[in-house]
């Protein structure tokens, strides 16, 4: 629930059944003991009977149960968890990634730099529920997704959703939804396309730009690890309990996630990472409305509604890809990375098919210098970064404090402001990053009629806060338009920092 929304604003949203706010807060009704999403078609309750909660976990902790009619857990997640860089936002990103299931509350607290007791107090005060309750709500949501979207046996659903026992799973589902797992499964519409596999529908807010996402991913796909076309993107991925393969495709107005995993215990984590990869919890109407206020952007926003900010399924991999791509074209970076993957990537069998995983950081640290070509300083920087990640000297997760992450990256030889900010944009989902040293972005700025010199661009972009990352996406998209003259950036430094690329090149992974 956005802290800037008043009670009256939220009440108007539920009175108009505004779907834009689904997932951003829930409405609890004291007279019925039920909580709903804002767009629930049921009769609007009296103001005196309404309490708003930031999360379904908070509503459940207060004694409410989920509405059977609107199923609030089926809504997209709150965009606040990317917009907010505070402890609550960082905790929610890590909880969605399954940290509580794998490491417990103590592990989550350690990652955030707090004691378990203090973290629990902080989250309870801010969100109305502690980490255990928030993780439990996330498990219930995953269970509902699997019961409705797959034919997995109930026991497999229980463990895939992160429950420690079938009994705990049954009790939670009955308590949250007031239905048994079998009753919940009976509510699904149609039969999964592949009853022997996993094919889930991932909710998102309209408008949505799948073509732009697939184009972005496809042009950067590494042969053997990834594949992409105009309507889908697939890749292998190393998850906590083993390798996995997934495909995202847009069919008949719905985004499907197909998956094959070595361990079903990784399914909840995979869903969370797929959602982050395609920025499915964004609020595109709010973003587009804000950017459209600027005359230089209005026409382009109307032509390209619902642009998303691509995330990453593997933060460590993203750092290596960004470093390899400094000062060379996207195509050249893809060639280098494909060679690295072919030489060092792990061959695995997933669901009976041979696939390749992106190399581990340990493999790149040990043998990357044998494979990579280019300036010796850059190769040393890449292998040193890989070694720091492999040995735990450098951490890189979606739950990092953005300022601390940036400082840690800048402290590494060969990592400068462009790389640190680009990684922050895609790993933490920070919506307010502008890469003023990026030549393609500056080209797009010039084509939009926005100042393209770094300092002037930074000053102009301040008016687009807190959506400067999405401004960046629009400017990168505009860079494909008619050519205009853009002043050449300053030449690369030789002291190990990343440099702005020459005018005829692009930074990798935009």
N, C-alpha and C positions, 0 to 999 in steps of 0.2 A: 504494500500500500504506500503510495508516494507520500512522504512526510509533508509535502506541500499542499496536498488536497485537504480541504475542510470537510467536515461532516456533511454540510449542505451540498457540496460539489459531488461527493460520493452518493448521496441520496438521490440527487438529480440523475446520476449515471444509472442507478438501478431502476429509477422510475421510467426512464426511457429505454431500459433494457439494452444499454449501449455495449455492444460486443467488444469495443476497443479496450474496455477495462477488465475483460476476462483474464484471470491469472494475476492481476495486479493487486487485488484484494478480494476477500470473501465477505459475504453479508450473513451474519448470524441473527436468527429471529428467536427471541426469548419465548414467545407464545407457542412455538412449535418445536423448539429444540433442534432446529435444522440450520445448516449453513449452505449458502448457494453462491454461484458465480453471479456477477452483476447482470448478465443477460438472461437470467432464469425466466422462463415464460410464466411462472406462477404469479399470482396476484401480488402486487407490491405491498409489503407489510407496512404497518403504521410506524412512523418515525420513532415513537416511544418504545417500540418493541425491537428496534434495530441496534446491533453493535457491529462495527466493522473491525476486521482483523487483517493483519498484513499477510498471514499465511493460514492455510488450512490446519496446520499443526497447532497454531494458537487457538483456533476455534475448537478443535478437538480437545485440547487441554482444558478449555473452559466448559466442556461437557456437551458440546454440540456434535451432531453427526451429519455426514454429507447428504445432500439432497439426491434422491434417486432419479429425479426428473432431469436435472441439468448436469449432474456429475461434475462438480467443480474441479476435481483432480484431472479431468480430461482437457482442461484449458491449457494454452501455452503458458510457460513460466513467466515470472515477473521480469520485465526489463531492468528493474531496479538493481538486480544483483550484478549486472555489468556496469550500470551507470554509477553505482556506489562503490567507492574504493575503501570503505570503512570495514571494521571487523565483521559486521553482519554480512555485508556483500561478499567478502572474501570467504567467510565461513560457508555461506550458501553454495558458492561455486565448488568448494571442496566436498561438502556433504553430497552434492549431486554427483560428484565423481567417485563416490563410494568410500571416502576416507574413513568414515566412522565404522563402516562394516569391516574394513581391513585393519585399521589401527586403533579403533576405539576412540572414545572422547579424549583420552590422554594424548593420542597421536594427533588428533585435530588441534587440540590446544597447543601442543608443542609446535606445530607448523605455524600457528598464528602468534606465538610468543607469549602465551598466557598460561596460567594454571587451569586445570579442569574446572575447579570451583568458580574461579573468576570468569572464565568464558561462559559457563552456564548462567551466571548472574547477568552478564552483559547481554546475552542473546534473549534471555527471558524478559529483561527490561525493554529491549529494543523490538523484539519480534513476538513476544508473548509466549514463547516456548524455548526450551533448552535444546542442546544439540541432539540428545537422544530422541526427543519428541519430533524434531525436524527430520532426523534420519528415518524415523518410523513412518512419518507421513510420506517421505520420498519412496520408501519401500512399498507402501500401500498403493501409491500412484503407479509404480512399475508393475505391481501385481495386477492391477486393473488393466493396464495396457496389454499385458501378456494373456490374461484370461480372455479378453475380447478379441485380441489380434492374432492369436496363435491357437493351435491345437495341442500345445505342450501338455503333458500330464500335470495334474495339480501339484504333485510333489516337485516336479521340475520347475514349475512356476514359482513355488515357494522359495526354493534355494536360488533360483535365478534372480529373484527380486531382493535377495539379501537376508531372508529370514533364516534363523538358526534351526528352526524345526517346523514341521508341517502344522503342529498344534499352535505354535505362535502365529503362524500365517493365518490359519483359520480364525483364530480369535481376533486378530487385527482387522481382517476383512469384515467380519461380522460387526465389530465395534465401529469401524469407520463408515461402512456403507450400509449397515443394517441389512445385509444380505450374506448368504453363504457364497463361497467361491463358485459353486455350481449355478446359483441363481444369478450371480453377476455375469458369468459366461453366457448364460442363456439370453442376455440382453443384446448380444452382438448382432450386427447386421451383416448378413451374408456369411460366406465361408472363406477362410484364408485361401489365397491363390495356390499356396504350396503347403498342404497339410503336414508335410514331413519336415519343413524348415521354418524359418522365422521371417515373416513379412509383416512389419508393423507400419501403421500410418502415424506420422508425426504431425501434431497440430502446429499451426503457426497463425500469425495475424496477417490479414490482407492490408495493403497489396503486397505481393510477393514476386520477386524477380528471379525465378529459377534459371532462366536462360543466361542471365549475367553470371550467376554462380557457377553453372556448368562450364561456361566459356572460360572463366577465370581458372577453374581447376583443370580443365582439359588442356589448356596451353602449357601448363606447368607439370603435367602428369609424367612421372618417371616410369619408363618401360619396365615391366616386371613387377613393380610395386603398385602402380596406379594405372587406371585407364579411365578416359573420359570422352564423352561426346556431347552432342547438343542437348540431350535429354537425361543424362545420367553421369554419375561419377562413382568409381569403385576403387578400393585399395585394401591392402593388407595392413595390419596394425599389431604392434606388440602391446598386450594388455597385462594387468597384474598376474593373472592366472594362466596365461598362455597366448598364443597367436590367434588372430581373428581376421576374417575378411568381411567387408560390408559393401553394399551398394546403395546409393541414394538415387532415386529416380522420381520424376514428376509425371504422374499418369492420371488423366481424367480429373485434374484439379486437385490432386492429393499428393503429398510427398511420402513416398514409401521407403522404408529401411528394410533391406534384405540382409541377413547376417548368417554367417557360419562361424562358430566359435569352438575352440578346443575345450573351454570350460564355460558352462552356462552361468557360473558365478560372475562372469565378466559382462553379462548382458546389460545390466543397469548402467555400468560405467560406459559401455559402448554407446548406449542411447544418449547419455549426457554429452559425450564427446561429439557425437553426430549433430546434436542440437547446437552445440557451440560452434562446430565447423561451419554450419550454414546460418548461424546467428538467428535461430528460430524464435528466440524469446524477445526479439526487438519489438519496438512499438513504431512501425513504419509511418503511421499517420502523423504521429507527433513529430517525428524526424522530418518528414517531407513538408509538413506545414511550416516548421521553423525555417528550413532552408529556402522554401518558396517565397519567404518574405523579402528576399534579396533579389532585386530585378535581374542581376547577372546570372542567377541560378534558376529563376522561376520556370523558364521554358524547358530547361533540361530536366528538372525534377518532374514536370508534367509528362515529359516524354519517357522518362525512366523511373516510374514510381516503384517504391518498395525495394530500393537497392539495399543489400545486406553487406555487412562487414565480415568477410571470410575469417574464420578463426583457424584453429589448428587442432589436429587429433593427437599430435605429439610435440610438446614444447621444445624438447631437446633437438629433435629433427629440424624444427623450424629455424632454430638458431644456426645450425650448420648450413642449411639451405640459404639463409640470408647472407651469411659470411662468404660462401662460395660465389654467390651472385653479385658481390660488390663490383661495380665498374664494368660489368659485361652485360650482354643482352640476355633476355629471358631464354632464348633458344640456346645460346652458348652455355649458360648456367645449367640448363637441363642436360646438355651433353656431358658436362663434367660430373654432374650428380648421377646420371645414369651409369657412367663408367665406374664411379665409386660404388654404387649399389651393386652392379654386376660383379665387381671384384670382391666386395666385402660383405654383401648382404647374405643373411642366413636363409638357406633353402628349407622350407617347412612344408608339411602336408596338412592341409585343412580340409576336412570333410572329403578326404580321398583325392584332393587335387594338389598338385605341386605349385607352390607360390614362393615369392621372395619377400623378405622383410627388409626395411631400411636398415643399414648397418648399425650396430650398437655403438655407443660412444667409446667403449673400450676398444673395439675394433678400429675405429677411425683414429683414436689416439695412438694405437700401436702401429698401424700400417697405412694410415691415410697419406703420409708423405710419399709413399711408394706409388700411389695412384694419382694423386692430385697434381696438376700442373699449374704453372703461373708463378708470380713473384714469391720468392722464398719466404719473405716476411708474412705474407698472407697464409701460406701453407702452415707455417709455425703457429700462427694465431689460431687457425682452425683446429689443428691437432691439440694445442694447449687448451682451448675451450672444451673440446671433447673430453680431454683428460680430467679437467676440473669437474665436468658434469658426471663423469664415470666414478670419480672418487668422492663425490659429495661436497667438494669445495665450493661449487657453484650450484645453487638450486634454481629451478625454473618451473613454476607451476601456475595454474590459473588462479590460485589463491594467494599469490604473492602480493605484498604491498607494492604498489606501482612505483613509488619513489625509491624504495629500497632495491627493487629489482633493477631499475634503471642505473642506480649508483653501482650496484654489483657488476653489471655488464660493462659500464664505462671503465671500471677498474681493471678489466681484462685487456691485455695487449691486443691491438687489432680490432677492437670494437669501439666505434665512435657513436656520435649522436644519432645518425640515421639508423644504424642497426639496432641500437638500444630502444629507440622510439618505435621502430617498426615491429620489433618483437613484443614490446609492451602492448601495442595496438592489437596484435593478433593472439597473443597468449592470454592476457587478462581480459580481452574484449573491451578495453578502454575506449569509450566512444568519442574522446575529445583529444585526439592526437593529430597534428598537422606536420608533415614532413617537408619543411620549407626548402631543404637542400636537394629534394628529389627533382631531377630534370623533367621527367615525364609529367609529374604533378604540376610543375611550373608551366610546362607547355599547355596543359589543360586550363590553367588559370588564365594564361594569356588569351586563349581561345574563348574564354567566358567573359573577357573584358575585366578581369581582376588583376591587380598588380602582380607581376611575376618575379620581381626581385625578392630574395629571401626575406629581408627585413620588412619590406612593404607588404608582402604576402602574409607574413605572421601577424602584422597589425590589422590587416583587413580581415583575416580569418577569425580574429578574436570575437567578432560580432556573430559568428556561427556557433560559439560555445553554447551548450556542451556537446555539440554534434560535429566536431571538426574531423573526426575519423570518417564520418559519412560524407562530409564535404570532400575529403581526400578521394573517396571512392568515385564521386561524381567527376572530379577533376581528372582522375586517371582515365575514366571512361571518355571524357571530352578530348583527351590527348590523341585519340584515334581520328579526330576530325581533320579539317584542312590545315596545312602547315602554316605556322607563323614563326617569326623570328623570336628566339628566346636567348637572352644573354648567356654566354658560356659561364659555367660555375668556376670557382677557383680550382686550380689543379690539386691533384691528390697530394697529401702530405706523406712524408716518408717515415713518420714516427710511430707507425703502427695503428693510427686511427683510420676508421673507414672514411673514404673520401667520396665526394659527390662525383657521379660518373660523368664522362664526357657527353656532349650533347647528342651524339648518335648512338648512345647506349641506354639501357634501362637497368634499374636495380631489379634483382631477381625477386620473384614471388609477389609482385604487386597484383 
